[in-house]
Amino acid sequence: MRRIELSMPVADLLLDRLSHQHPHAPKCRVPTLGLWGEGDDLVPERQMIETGRYVAADWRYSLIAGGGHWMMLRDPGTVTQILLDWIQAR
C-alpha cells in the first residue's frame, strides 16, 4: 500500500479511489471542531459529519443554523462563540 503524498492528500485519495486502491490515511490526532452551515451548497453535511472518522482525538461537529459556506462572514458572532466555547472546554 502506498503512502499519501502530503502535498495533495485530497487529490491522491480521489485518484486512489478511482483506481480502486485504498491508501492508509493517518488519522488526525488533535481535538477537532467541524463547523457546517446548513445552507452550504458546496460541502454536503454528510461529508462534514463523516470527517469524524478521520479523527483519532476529540471530535465535535456543530451545525450553524442559517449559515452558508461562508458562515464566518455571514454570522461571525455565532461562529466566534462556538469557537470560544470549544477552546474554553479544552
N, C-alpha and C positions, 0 to 999 in steps of 0.2 A: 504494500500500500504506500503510495507516495504522500509526502507531507505537503500541506498547503503553503503556497508562497505567501509571505506576509504582505507583499506589496499590493496584491489584488485578491484578497481572500474570497470576496463575493463572486468575482468573475471565475476564479478557479473552481469554486463549488458548483457554479452553474455549468461550466464545461464538463466537470466530472460527472455531474448528474445526467447531463445529456448523453455522455458516453457510457453511462451505466456503471461508473466507478463511484465509490463512496469513500472518500478520504476521511481520515480521522481528523476532526477539527477539535482542538483543545478547548475545553470549557473555560469561560471567564471565571476567575477566582476572586473577584472583588464584589462587594454588595452593589447591586444594580437596580436602578429605578427606570422603568419603561413608562413613558407618558404617551398617550394617544388621544387625539381629538376626534370626537365622534363624527365630525364632518370631514375627516381626512379622506380625500378622493385619490390619494397617491399610494398610501400604505394601508393595506387591509388590516382590520382589527385582529383577525386571526393570526396574522404574521407577527404582530406585536405580542400577543398573548403567548404564542408558541416560542418566542425568543427565550422564555424562561428555561426551556430545555437545554439551552447552551450556557447556562449559568450554574456554577458549582458553589455558589455563595448565596447569601440572602437575595432574593429576587422579589420585587414588587411591581405590579402593573397598576397604573392609575389612569382612569378614563377622564378626560376633560370634556364635560358636557358642553355642547355647543361649539367646541373647539374644532379647528380645521388642521391642515398640515402645518400651518404657521401659527400655531396656538400661542407661542410666546409673544408674537406681535399683536394678536387679536385679543388675548386676555392675559397680559403679563402679571397681573396681581394674583390670579389663581395659580398660574404656573410657579410663580415665586413662592407662594405659600406652601404648595406641595413640596417643592424642593427644600425649603427651610425645615418643614416637618420631617422630611426624610433624613436630612443631615442631622438634625437635633436628636432623632431617635438612635443615631449611631454614636 
